[in-house]
Amino acid sequence: MYTFIIKSMTIEIIKKCFQTDRVLYSRHATFEMDSEEFGKIIDAEVEESIKNGEIIAEYFDDTPYPSVLVYGETLKKRPLHIVCAYNKNDDMVIIITVYHPNPALWIDGRNRRK
């Protein structure tokens, strides 16, 4: 039996993986970062956003690992959403996607408009 995930990923686990270079970007994440409509997103911006980020949603049903949505800002105050999962066996965070939240859809980057 394999246990790949933890039931409640914390921002501390995510930050630790970034500090120890235990981060894997999915092909989808790198594509989205390169083609972001509000301007290209670079790895350093993702790391900056994680450092001051907070988990604003959890997706327990995602496969192969449950994931979370992290909201954070870069040093230049650019808001980012980072969807990531944690692979416990490899002690690694997997970045699923990264995007600049559209202000037409999000209030302050944390709350979805109705």
HUHUPE-V460007 format. One line per field, one symbol per residue. phi: phi as a letter, one per 20 degrees, with the letter a starting at -180 (. if undefined). A space follows every 50 residues. Layout:
phi = ???
This chain:
phi = .ddecdfcfdfffffffffdldccefgfffffffdgfeogddgffffgff gdebfdbccfefcfcgccdddbcffemffcdcebcceffelbedeebbbe ffffdcelmdcffe
